């Protein structure tokens, strides 16, 4: 019997050291791109893919994330009193009524594999999505995860979102080697975490989008610590490949690495140019600013 993807895991316990000092007291997932925090973009992408249960794997100093998705009675009352109906409507529609949020604590930061495993009691024996909010992917109204769910519905196997990167930067990513089975789709032959360019099997990099079968949990449990002394999801996926098909998918859309300062700035510029309220004014400013260079 085929299964649908109804749950998404958001590993959000990281310290955000690449964005210090901004993330010293603020969760990196709450950093805003124009007027929405990164975590909201990630949740909206999951909702667009038909996912109904959002599982946040959190750590210390991440209280702003559940607060963001919780009801704010005082704020809503003030907006209602002030007649700010559009803002009130926006707040109330932050999460559709059929969507639920579950928060799981990762007591110790032991790597992405460990974070995903923390969600096992909630995920159960179902395939599920993993979305890393640092990787902001813009694809109009469809979203990267919806593309991947559509492929999963056909293949019923684990899928990794991938894109081609500069060969000099393979040491920043999990890198796959695959055999192409259809346009933009490949069957994985190997996967390695952050290889140096001279030994990387390709320049096809895994980004922060996964669909995984529940068999991944047993693989994580039997995977030792890998690169950086952490329990790497990449190593568990390599073990999973020995038992079942794992696919790569070159998604459509533009990815912005918002864990880096430059990527975060790029995202704000690009999303500013898409924002219906400010795009014209912002574009005019950029043209004027460039003319002064």
Secondary structure by P-SEA (a helix, b strand, c coil): cbbbbcbbbbbccccccccccccccccccccccccccaaaaaaaaaaaacccbbbbbcccccaaaaaaacccaaaaaaaaaacaaaaaaaaaacccccbbbbbbbccccccaaaaaaaaccccccccbbbbccccccccccccaaaaaaaaaaaccbbbbbbbbcccccccccbbbbbbbccccbbbbccccccccccccccccccccccccccaaaaaaaaccccccccccaaaaaaaaaacbbbbbbbccbbbbccccaaaaaaaaaaaaaaccccaaaaaaaaaaaaaac
